[in-house]
Structures are given as C-alpha cells and as structure tokens.
Amino acid sequence: MLFKFNILIQLLFLVFILLNCTSQSKKDAADFFLKGNQALSQKNYAEALRLYDEAIAKNADFSDAYLNKGITLLKLGRMKDAYEILTEAIAIDPTLVQANLVRSEAALDLGRLNDAKQDLAQIEKQYKDSTRFHLVKGNLLDAQGNSALAVPEYDLAIQLSKTNVEAYVNRGAVYYRMGSYAPAKLDFETAAALDPAQPQALNNLGLIATKQKDWPKAIAYFDQVLSLNPAEPYSLNNKGYALLETGKAEEARALIEKSLEKLPENGYALRNLGIYYQQKGDPAEALNAFNKAIEIAEPVELLYGLAGQAYWAQKKAAEACRIWRQGVVLKDSLATVEAARNCR
C-alpha cells in the first residue's frame, strides 16, 4: 500500500538525524529500526517485528519504532495488539499524526467506530490532501451505514491518487450494493488493471458476471482468485454457486464445504449448501443449512424465500408463510413472490 511506503520514507529521514546526534544506545536503536524497515518493505513481518522490538528495547521512547511495529502487527492481522502499540506511540509523541491514521484503521477493523472517528477528526486538517486518509474515512462512513457519504470520500482518494486500488475496490463495492452494476464493474476493472492479482476486484467481477448469469465468465474470474490462493473462502463459495447453477452439484458441494471450513460464519455459503440439498430433494437438510444462515443475522439474498420453500416442501405451510412474511419485511424478493402466491 502507498501509505506504508510514505511512512517508511519519512521515518528513514528521521533516523539519519538520530544517527548524527544521539547516544550509542539510540544509535543502536536506529540501526535496528532501519533493518526493521527493510524487513517490512520485503514483507518479512516476523523479522520486522523482532527488529522493532530490539529498537524499542534500546530506546523505550522511540515513537517511530512503535508506529512501524503497529503497522507490522496490522499486516499480521493482530488488530488489538496493533491498536495498543499505536496508542503507546501517540502517548510518547502526541504530534505523531501518522499513528492516529494507522490506529484509526485498527479501530475500524476492531469495530470500534467511534474511536476511529475520533482519530480521523483529530488529524483531518493535516491529512486533507492524503489519499489514504480519505480512503479510511470512506471505509468508516460505509461501516457506519452512510454508504452515500462514503462515495465522495472514495472520489477524493482517487482524485489524489489514480493508483489507489483499495479506493476503486471499495467504491465499487458500494456501487454494487446499491445495484449500480455498471460503475461497480468499471471500478473493479480499473483496480484489476492496476493490480492483476487483486483478489477482491477479481472476485467482485465474478459476482457481476453471476448477476448477469454469465457462468463461464464468472467461473473464470473466481478461478483467477483461486489460482493465487486456493483456500480463498469467498471465491470458493461463489464458484460453488456458479457450479450449482450449471448442473455440477457435487463439484459445487465440495467447494462450498471447503469454504465453510475456512469461514464457518458465511451466510452465503450456508445458503448455497441449502440450495445443494434442495436440488438433491432433501428439504430437511436444506432447511438446516438455511436456518444456520438465518441465525447469523446478516443480509443474504433469497435466503428467506428459499427457507420458506423448504418448509413448503415438507407440507409445513404455516412455517413457510411465517418465514416468507419475515422475508417480505427484509425485502427478500423470492419471499415476496412466494408469500403473495401462497399465503393469505
């Protein structure tokens, strides 16, 4: 990410100053820090973490080392640890606004939306021309349910950097959820052109092809993701759905179950497993999968309509109508059709 390289450039400059004017202990800390930066730039995160710890052991007030340690922890997916380390960096040097920006990302990943908002508000003036700042602010607004307000932030991020891949992907995701598939597709295609190995862009292009029922194209996109990461759970499941729609049920089931092994709380994968059992004429097993998806309480297209069909196939009209009526409230299109047809 561009943000990471900007930080490394700035902190390297700071270290050159330290080398000229500090004690031997701080010089040693700076040396470990430089080596940590090199390891971080090479994506050797475990080594970077070790070297930053060495730098901090030599100089406990080395706020920049705490900052880059926080970035490394984010790369390792250790969001809570990253948040705590970045908080230490800010306590040591309250003017280190880079730490507030990175901490806002950690807070966002942890679901601490108010904390993320406070960090961004504190540094907004300094970062008004930062593509990374506007990307993170867009992500926060989207997480708060303000998707329409997130789009202008992504627009600003892209205006400031035409190569901000994440901004294209995230703006495209907002457009996709709004049903604006043409601009969503354009954003995903732009992201994939900038980074041909960008999994979210490729997966989402597959979803658009799925919407268009262009199954060969959809499968080709999902296969591109899986060629890079054979265990990627979303593309495994999405390819499974495409295979269900093209008469390859057993191959589909294997992929969907593999997806659930990696991500058990995926409502779409549970729905798709239910579709498999429906196709096999087993409404009881289908209903079991659909109900597990419902328990997750996340929006899943057609889920209530399909669950009602499973009850209906078992001659349980009252239960079918109950679940379809719930789906009508949730704007499930299939549930709306089934309720109108079968329930009085």
Salt bridges, closest charged atoms under 4 A:
ASP31 OD2 - LYS35 NZ 3.36
GLU47 OE2 - ARG50 NH2 2.73
ASP53 OD1 - LYS69 NZ 2.72
GLU54 OE2 - ARG50 NH1 3.72
ASP81 OD2 - ARG78 NE 3.01
GLU84 OE2 - LYS80 NZ 2.82
GLU105 OE1 - ARG132 NH2 2.70
ASP115 OD2 - ARG112 NE 2.77
ASP119 OD2 - ARG103 NE 2.86
GLU124 OE2 - LYS137 NZ 2.95
ASP142 OD1 - ARG177 NH2 2.37
GLU153 OE1 - HIS134 ND1 2.78
GLU153 OE2 - LYS137 NZ 3.65
ASP155 OD1 - ARG171 NH1 2.66
GLU166 OE2 - ARG132 NH1 2.71
ASP187 OD1 - ARG171 NH2 2.78
ASP223 OD1 - LYS239 NZ 2.77
GLU250 OE2 - LYS280 NZ 3.11
GLU257 OE2 - ARG253 NE 2.86
GLU301 OE2 - LYS211 NZ 2.69
GLU338 OE1 - ARG341 NH1 3.15
